[in-house]
């Protein structure tokens, strides 16, 4: 049986802080081994200019602090609980692009890591000096963050490859946006429906709308978004509303206040 997931509360985001000529580093640690996770926290605390805003053991638990706190540095183990660091990077926004230091016992992922524009690749067991060397590289990069987006980064190549994380029955799934039929707010959660299955996500409607901007999603109600590529047909209803039937047969009724958005996005 899997151990219960580790999660550390994370701090609220703030603007990048500079001390003299040095930019402070705001870090998220994602490491599935408790001992390694604690060591990274200790090593970061010794540096003096690294604020660890979250320390987690799974890719799913890392998504929220990365989206909310906007760290400029990630320490990522390749193998995380039920997922990998590479799947995590596909699931989170790539702009702004944080600096990435991989920490792993597996040398075979180095090429893939540097395709992600990794700052460094720490092969376990690594020394304190090797860690400091990686942080020094990150500091150099952090001074020129404005140039980071121009670095080769396959995460920028195709927005449609960005995944969303959905939870169902205690398991976490990486969903392709084009497979998602609808997004529905339900109290403290948001539901993503794909392939006839409904998943829960920790992101808010506002965050999801920003993440899905430029794709085929249309906001039709304060609590609904639909993927127009999954619409079977629409019918006009009184007061500017629409009855929308999805290919799955699921019905949605739009809010009149979203009429102009629907007309613009669907060219009805």
Phi and psi in degrees as a GROMACS rama.xvg file:
@    title "Ramachandran Plot"
@    xaxis  label "Phi"
@    yaxis  label "Psi"
@TYPE xy
-66.191  143.939  UNK-2
-70.0721  152.922  UNK-3
-60.7243  142.683  UNK-4
-64.4913  142.171  UNK-5
-88.3727  138.707  UNK-6
-147.868  134.126  UNK-7
-110.178  137.874  UNK-8
-59.2425  145.664  UNK-9
-115.218  156.723  UNK-10
-88.938  161.991  UNK-11
-69.8591  149.101  UNK-12
-68.4121  150.939  UNK-13
-145.047  169.93  UNK-14
-72.1635  154.361  UNK-15
-57.7891  134.438  UNK-16
-106.768  134.135  UNK-17
-112.687  133.669  UNK-18
-112.992  105.247  UNK-19
65.0878  -120.857  UNK-20
-99.0293  2.31012  UNK-21
-101.429  131.239  UNK-22
-86.45  129.353  UNK-23
-68.6026  144.057  UNK-24
-101.179  127.462  UNK-25
-106.03  114.175  UNK-26
-114.787  145.44  UNK-27
-114.09  130.107  UNK-28
-105.348  124.554  UNK-29
-122.962  105.872  UNK-30
-148.023  125.838  UNK-31
-84.5169  -11.7959  UNK-32
-95.4281  123.95  UNK-33
-59.7895  -44.1469  UNK-34
-63.5726  -44.6555  UNK-35
-65.8033  -37.4406  UNK-36
-62.7689  -45.6399  UNK-37
-65.7108  -38.0746  UNK-38
-64.1139  -42.1106  UNK-39
-61.3931  -40.0317  UNK-40
-60.5186  -44.4215  UNK-41
-63.8152  -45.7076  UNK-42
-61.833  -39.3949  UNK-43
-65.3905  -40.0268  UNK-44
-63.9517  -28.6164  UNK-45
-74.9092  -18.9829  UNK-46
-74.88  -29.7741  UNK-47
86.2716  -23.8232  UNK-48
-119.955  17.3241  UNK-49
-114.939  120.864  UNK-50
-102.416  113.932  UNK-51
-81.7321  109.353  UNK-52
-89.4754  -16.4988  UNK-53
-162.872  145.665  UNK-54
-137.363  111.155  UNK-55
-132.987  169.918  UNK-56
-116.36  3.36329  UNK-57
-138.676  157.859  UNK-58
-64.318  -40.4161  UNK-59
-61.9654  -43.6835  UNK-60
-70.3807  -19.4846  UNK-61
-80.9977  -23.3892  UNK-62
-59.9042  -49.4597  UNK-63
-60.6714  -50.3041  UNK-64
-65.2482  -30.3189  UNK-65
-68.0467  -42.9661  UNK-66
-69.4985  -41.8352  UNK-67
-82.94  -45.063  UNK-68
-88.8949  -16.0925  UNK-69
50.117  59.9776  UNK-70
-65.8902  155.781  UNK-71
-103.977  5.62063  UNK-72
-148.115  132.371  UNK-73
-120.948  131.211  UNK-74
-103.811  113.034  UNK-75
-123.495  123.593  UNK-76
-75.2221  144.619  UNK-77
-66.8154  -46.5246  UNK-78
-97.7688  114.313  UNK-79
-113.848  175.993  UNK-80
-60.3303  116.683  UNK-81
60.1519  17.037  UNK-82
-164.384  -172.768  UNK-83
-131.138  164.363  UNK-84
-63.2418  -32.1376  UNK-85
-70.3932  -37.4149  UNK-86
-66.7741  -37.3982  UNK-87
-60.2077  -45.6648  UNK-88
-64.86  -29.9338  UNK-89
-74.0051  -20.6821  UNK-90
-90.179  -14.8391  UNK-91
-109.216  158.161  UNK-92
-58.775  140.691  UNK-93
-98.5467  5.27781  UNK-94
-141.056  113.314  UNK-95
-73.8346  148.27  UNK-96
-92.227  114.962  UNK-97
-72.7799  156.874  UNK-98
-73.1641  145.946  UNK-99
-126.925  127.794  UNK-100
-118.584  117.052  UNK-101
-85.5933  140.957  UNK-102
-128.853  114.288  UNK-103
-156.944  159.222  UNK-104
-93.3766  2.57164  UNK-105
-112.707  113.343  UNK-106
-76.1816  -19.7325  UNK-107
-71.3699  -8.29325  UNK-108
-97.7253  5.65036  UNK-109
-61.0199  -44.7914  UNK-110
-61.3058  -45.3577  UNK-111
-62.7921  -37.2141  UNK-112
-64.2703  -43.9438  UNK-113
-74.7191  -18.9456  UNK-114
-67.6766  -21.9399  UNK-115
-87.9225  14.9772  UNK-116
61.3979  38.254  UNK-117
-62.0379  142.136  UNK-118
-73.0459  -40.1415  UNK-119
-159.284  166.507  UNK-120
-134.771  100.391  UNK-121
-89.3877  114.736  UNK-122
-91.5796  119.752  UNK-123
-71.044  144.177  UNK-124
-80.6718  131.902  UNK-125
-110.533  154.371  UNK-126
-84.9374  165.772  UNK-127
-60.2739  -37.7911  UNK-128
-65.3714  -38.8384  UNK-129
-65.2492  -37.5598  UNK-130
-62.5421  -45.9475  UNK-131
-61.8226  -34.6758  UNK-132
-64.029  -41.6047  UNK-133
-64.6213  -41.8692  UNK-134
-65.1537  -38.4886  UNK-135
-60.3081  -40.7001  UNK-136
-63.3057  -41.6858  UNK-137
-62.7297  -39.0031  UNK-138
-62.0312  -42.9754  UNK-139
-61.1101  -45.4452  UNK-140
-63.7032  -39.1469  UNK-141
-63.2865  -29.406  UNK-142
-66.877  -21.7799  UNK-143
-122.029  44.5779  UNK-144
-57.3403  -28.6723  UNK-145
-62.7603  -23.3099  UNK-146
-92.2952  -10.4316  UNK-147
-59.4335  -42.6731  UNK-148
-59.4124  -20.7024  UNK-149
-81.7682  -9.50335  UNK-150
-68.7225  151.964  UNK-151
-60.7366  126.156  UNK-152
-153.217  108.479  UNK-153
-65.8899  -13.8416  UNK-154
-69.1653  -19.5744  UNK-155
-89.3675  -11.0107  UNK-156
-68.8034  -43.4635  UNK-157
-138.092  108.236  UNK-158
-59.6123  -31.1387  UNK-159
-67.4662  -14.5914  UNK-160
-83.5952  -3.78992  UNK-161
-70.0513  130.053  UNK-162
-99.057  156.564  UNK-163
-113.833  148.217  UNK-164
-97.4326  124.879  UNK-165
-121.138  143.762  UNK-166
-112.457  137.614  UNK-167
-152.502  127.307  UNK-168
52.8917  41.0936  UNK-169
78.1608  2.72943  UNK-170
-114.112  154.216  UNK-171
-117.195  134.521  UNK-172
-124.175  143.94  UNK-173
-98.8131  115.704  UNK-174
-105.1  134.493  UNK-175
-78.1462  132.316  UNK-176
-53.986  -36.7462  UNK-177
-68.1152  -18.1576  UNK-178
-87.1137  -11.4079  UNK-179
-83.3944  125.575  UNK-180
-83.9362  -44.0168  UNK-181
-150.153  158.249  UNK-182
-127.292  120.264  UNK-183
-130.603  126.223  UNK-184
-77.0073  135.355  UNK-185
-141.766  93.6276  UNK-186
57.5056  -118.401  UNK-187
-88.1469  2.27031  UNK-188
-123.916  167.307  UNK-189
-124.415  135.426  UNK-190
-100.306  133.149  UNK-191
-111.642  125.024  UNK-192
-108.858  123.965  UNK-193
-143.424  129.723  UNK-194
59.7717  31.3983  UNK-195
79.7144  3.14278  UNK-196
-113.861  137.837  UNK-197
-104.459  129.799  UNK-198
-117.997  156.401  UNK-199
-102.446  146.094  UNK-200
-131.765  152.451  UNK-201
-86.8023  -8.60053  UNK-202
-77.1281  149.539  UNK-203
-81.823  166.677  UNK-204
-58.9482  -40.379  UNK-205
-63.1844  -43.3934  UNK-206
-65.2567  -40.9776  UNK-207
-66.6281  -39.1646  UNK-208
-61.9302  -39.3691  UNK-209
-67.7657  -41.0018  UNK-210
-65.7949  -34.3022  UNK-211
-95.4127  3.88733  UNK-212
-60.2317  136.229  UNK-213
89.056  -4.59804  UNK-214
-100.086  -157.925  UNK-215
-94.1071  20.6881  UNK-216
-94.5917  138.992  UNK-217
-124.227  129.166  UNK-218
-80.8948  114.594  UNK-219
-110.154  -5.09394  UNK-220
-165.24  158.425  UNK-221
-60.8447  -21.4679  UNK-222
-112.046  0.565245  UNK-223
-131.07  143.396  UNK-224
-131.515  142.533  UNK-225
-125.059  154.993  UNK-226
-92.7119  112.966  UNK-227
-64.4463  -19.7442  UNK-228
-71.9124  -11.6228  UNK-229
-106.374  7.74131  UNK-230
-82.271  131.754  UNK-231
-84.605  -52.3009  UNK-232
-160.562  165.765  UNK-233
-128.958  147.33  UNK-234
-130.95  139.779  UNK-235
-71.7374  143.015  UNK-236
-127.106  165.25  UNK-237
-56.7902  155.428  UNK-238
61.6556  27.5294  UNK-239
84.7659  6.88099  UNK-240
-83.7005  164.654  UNK-241
-129.263  142.486  UNK-242
-95.8869  122.388  UNK-243
-118.754  124.369  UNK-244
-110.463  124.905  UNK-245
-83.4625  165.504  UNK-246
-60.8382  -27.4136  UNK-247
-75.0514  -12.5617  UNK-248
98.5101  -7.95312  UNK-249
-66.8831  130.832  UNK-250
-97.6833  145.849  UNK-251
-137.116  143.447  UNK-252
-115.913  127.048  UNK-253
-79.561  159.956  UNK-254
-87.0723  138.68  UNK-255
-55.7657  -31.396  UNK-256
-69.317  -15.6837  UNK-257
-98.5446  11.3031  UNK-258
-58.2547  -46.6129  UNK-259
-64.0633  -37.6263  UNK-260
-64.1757  -41.9224  UNK-261
-65.0491  -44.294  UNK-262
-62.7676  -39.5962  UNK-263
-68.2293  -45.1912  UNK-264
-78.4492  -22.4121  UNK-265
-111.43  -8.4929  UNK-266
55.6427  37.5492  UNK-267
